[in-house]
């Protein structure tokens, strides 16, 4: 059992940025009226801004954008090498903003948007968290891995986890 440490405000936003800096790829899940499985795909997070919003690029005619038009609730799932985990539920806005595109653009995006920053298919997704929860380690990956190995070998429970809610408000 790990320690519970709920995060609020600036500390919460710092945690979101910290996890995304380690692994910017998440599983982006769109709601589907409660039907399972939820449509899910890997997405590259472009930024977590200073207000705690997550930014993505997406194709205007993609299945994802069609699903968002039906239900703007999404879930983002991040994991980094068995040591950092983050689940974010939020609402998503789809829009065009040339200044934000310019700020976030990188050359690899041309793989999906052949006409670059001015591609008519290019849209931005901004996910504003309504709920978030994280799991992590107190001592870093190496010490935590050693504790797991000692625990497995001895049967003793080794405490090295920390978890809690993340509230940006």
C-alpha positions as CSV (number, residue, x, y, z in Angstrom):
1,X,0.0,0.0,0.0
2,X,1.4,3.4,-1.0
3,X,1.2,6.8,0.6
4,X,-1.7,9.0,-0.5
5,X,-0.8,12.5,-1.6
6,X,-3.5,14.5,-3.3
7,X,-2.2,17.4,-5.3
8,X,-3.8,20.8,-6.0
9,X,-3.3,23.9,-8.0
10,X,0.3,24.6,-9.2
11,X,1.6,21.4,-7.6
12,X,-1.0,19.4,-9.6
13,X,-0.1,21.1,-12.9
14,X,3.6,20.4,-12.1
15,X,2.8,16.7,-11.7
16,X,0.9,16.6,-15.0
17,X,3.8,18.2,-16.8
18,X,6.3,15.9,-15.1
19,X,4.6,12.7,-16.2
20,X,4.1,13.9,-19.7
21,X,7.7,15.1,-20.0
22,X,8.8,11.5,-19.3
23,X,6.3,9.9,-21.8
24,X,4.3,12.2,-24.1
25,X,2.5,9.4,-25.7
26,X,-0.8,8.5,-24.1
27,X,-3.8,6.2,-24.9
28,X,-6.5,8.7,-25.9
29,X,-9.9,7.2,-25.2
30,X,-13.2,8.7,-26.6
31,X,-16.5,7.9,-25.0
32,X,-19.1,6.0,-26.9
33,X,-22.3,6.2,-25.0
34,X,-21.0,3.7,-22.4
35,X,-20.4,1.1,-25.1
36,X,-17.3,-1.1,-24.6
37,X,-14.6,-1.2,-25.8
38,X,-14.1,2.5,-25.8
39,X,-12.4,3.7,-29.0
40,X,-8.8,4.2,-28.0
41,X,-5.7,5.2,-29.9
42,X,-2.1,6.3,-29.1
43,X,-1.6,10.1,-29.3
44,X,1.4,12.3,-29.0
45,X,0.8,15.0,-26.4
46,X,2.2,18.3,-27.7
47,X,2.1,20.2,-24.5
48,X,0.6,20.5,-21.0
49,X,0.1,24.3,-20.6
50,X,0.3,26.4,-17.5
51,X,-3.5,25.9,-16.9
52,X,-3.2,22.1,-17.0
53,X,-4.7,21.6,-20.4
54,X,-3.3,18.9,-22.7
55,X,-2.8,19.8,-26.4
56,X,-2.9,17.4,-29.4
57,X,-3.1,17.6,-33.2
58,X,-5.9,15.7,-34.9
59,X,-7.3,15.2,-38.4
60,X,-10.6,17.1,-38.9
61,X,-12.3,14.1,-40.6
62,X,-10.8,11.5,-38.2
63,X,-12.9,9.0,-36.3
64,X,-11.6,10.6,-33.1
65,X,-13.0,14.0,-34.1
66,X,-16.3,12.5,-35.1
67,X,-16.6,10.7,-31.8
68,X,-15.7,13.9,-29.9
69,X,-18.5,15.7,-31.8
70,X,-20.9,13.2,-30.2
71,X,-19.4,13.2,-26.7
72,X,-16.7,15.6,-25.6
73,X,-15.6,13.5,-22.6
74,X,-12.2,11.8,-23.1
75,X,-9.8,9.8,-21.0
76,X,-6.0,10.0,-21.3
77,X,-3.8,7.2,-20.0
78,X,-0.1,7.6,-19.5
79,X,2.6,5.2,-18.3
80,X,6.3,5.4,-18.0
81,X,8.5,2.4,-17.5
82,X,6.4,0.9,-14.7
83,X,7.2,3.8,-12.4
84,X,4.8,6.7,-13.4
85,X,1.1,6.4,-14.3
86,X,-1.5,9.0,-14.9
87,X,-5.2,8.8,-15.7
88,X,-6.9,12.0,-16.8
89,X,-10.6,12.5,-17.6
90,X,-11.7,15.7,-19.2
91,X,-13.6,17.6,-21.8
92,X,-12.1,18.3,-25.2
93,X,-12.4,21.3,-27.6
94,X,-11.7,21.0,-31.3
95,X,-10.6,24.1,-33.1
96,X,-8.1,25.9,-35.3
97,X,-5.8,28.5,-33.9
98,X,-2.9,29.5,-36.2
99,X,-0.8,31.0,-33.4
100,X,-1.1,27.8,-31.3
101,X,-0.3,25.6,-34.4
102,X,2.8,27.7,-35.0
103,X,3.8,27.3,-31.3
104,X,3.4,23.5,-31.2
105,X,4.3,22.5,-34.7
106,X,7.2,20.2,-35.4
107,X,8.4,18.7,-38.7
108,X,7.3,15.1,-37.8
109,X,3.7,16.2,-38.0
110,X,4.0,16.5,-41.7
111,X,3.7,12.7,-41.7
112,X,0.0,13.2,-41.0
113,X,-0.6,16.7,-42.3
114,X,1.0,16.7,-45.8
115,X,0.3,20.4,-46.4
116,X,2.1,21.3,-43.1
117,X,0.7,24.0,-40.8
118,X,-1.9,25.1,-43.3
119,X,-3.3,21.6,-44.0
120,X,-7.1,21.9,-44.2
121,X,-7.4,18.6,-42.2
122,X,-5.3,20.0,-39.2
123,X,-7.2,20.7,-36.0
124,X,-6.1,21.2,-32.4
125,X,-7.6,19.3,-29.5
126,X,-7.4,20.9,-26.0
127,X,-8.3,18.5,-23.2
128,X,-9.3,20.3,-20.0
129,X,-9.0,17.9,-17.0
130,X,-12.1,17.4,-14.8
131,X,-10.5,14.5,-12.9
132,X,-7.0,13.1,-12.7
133,X,-5.2,10.4,-10.7
134,X,-1.5,9.5,-10.5
135,X,0.5,6.6,-9.2
136,X,4.3,6.8,-8.8
137,X,7.3,5.8,-6.8
138,X,8.8,7.6,-3.9
139,X,12.4,6.5,-4.5
140,X,12.8,6.3,-8.3
141,X,12.7,3.3,-10.6
142,X,15.9,1.6,-9.5
143,X,15.2,1.6,-5.8
144,X,11.6,0.7,-6.4
145,X,12.6,-2.3,-8.6
146,X,15.0,-3.5,-5.9
147,X,12.2,-3.2,-3.3
148,X,9.9,-5.3,-5.5
149,X,12.7,-7.9,-5.9
150,X,13.3,-8.0,-2.1
151,X,9.6,-8.2,-1.4
152,X,9.2,-11.1,-3.9
153,X,12.1,-13.0,-2.4
154,X,11.3,-12.4,1.3
155,X,7.5,-12.0,1.3
156,X,7.9,-8.7,3.2
157,X,5.8,-5.8,2.0
158,X,8.1,-3.0,0.9
159,X,6.4,0.4,0.7
160,X,7.6,2.6,-2.1
161,X,4.5,3.8,-3.9
162,X,2.8,7.2,-3.8
163,X,-0.6,8.0,-5.4
164,X,-3.3,10.6,-5.3
165,X,-5.8,12.7,-7.0
166,X,-4.7,15.7,-9.1
167,X,-6.9,18.7,-9.0
168,X,-5.8,21.7,-11.0
169,X,-8.3,24.1,-9.6
